[in-house]
Amino acid sequence: MNVDHKYLEELLNTISHGIAAIASILGFVILLNSISNHQIILISTLLYSFSLIILYTSSTLYHGVKNKKLKEIFRILDHCSIFILIAGTYTPIALISINGTTGWWIFAIQWSLVLIGSIFKFFFTGKYENTSLLIYIIMGWMIVLKWNILINSISTSALNLLIWGGIIYTTGIIFYVLDSRMKYSHFIWHLFVITGSTIHYIMIFKYVIN
């Protein structure tokens, strides 16, 4: 029996990020039960957890719905949620590990880029993809500009997880770019995103919030 690879890929995209969305909710509960009542830790955990949930939920809905109007709405949210996840992942590192003036500046710049990127995506989703990718990469690797501060703020184990997660995300972009030219490349991109976010979750859970 012949199966349309586009249909199968959308099904795989929906299932993969649907499972990740459920895992993100469970991960959120685990984080909440592990943290202290310190206000900054709580706020950082909430922003990080919600960014994960938003990304995987919006992606699942985008790939899963059939209605064209709804699909376009969820497509915009799906693209915006990438900005949100990057800033959300930065938040605990900036406010808990680095903290101080530098940490707050990183936090402010990241979430300002979320606003700028989201406005850009609202008007230009599907266009200027190279510009979007460049913003994602700049946001993701911005921390290297404060490398000396970073290496003095987190453990070597945390740093290794942070870097490897970033490398996996960045490598996955190759398959994102190949979306229309290679079968199942978008699904492979999804697997890279899940792997990268899992590594960063472990880092935040083990070395940042506790």
C-alpha positions, 0 to 999 in steps of 0.5 A: 500500500502506497502512503503519501509521504507528506501525509505521513510526515505531518502525522509524524510531526504531530505525534512527535511534538504532541508527545513532547508537549505532554512531556513538557507539562509533566516536566513543568510539574517536576520543576515546580515540585523541585524549586524553592519559593524564591521569587526569581527562581519561581518566575524563571521556572514559570517562563521557561516551562511555559516557553516549552509548552507553548512551542510544542503545543503550537507546533502540534496544533499547526501540524495537526489541524486541517482547517486552512485558516486555523493552520495559518494562525498556528503556523504564525504561533509555531514560528513565534514560539521558537523565539519564545523558547530561546528566551525562555531557556535563557531566563533561568541562566540569566536570572539565576546563574548569572544574575546581577546587572549582566543577567538582567540585561541578557534577560531584557535583550532576549525578550525584546528580541522575542517581541521584535521577532514575533512582530516580524513573523506576524507580518512575514511568516513564510517570507524572509526565512533566512532572516528568521534563521539568522535571528534564531541563531543570534539569539541562541548563541548570544551568550558567547559574548559574555563567555567569561561571565558564563564560565564563572557562573555555571559548572563545567557539567552545566556548560557542556550540556548548554553547549551540546544542546545549542549545537544540536539545535543549530545542526537541526536547522540544516534539516529545517532548511531542507524541508521542501527538498528532502523527505521527512526532513522536517520530522528530523528537525523535530527530533533535533529540537526534542533532543536539544530541549531535553538536554537543556531541560536536564541542565536547568533541572540539575544545575540551575534551579536546584 
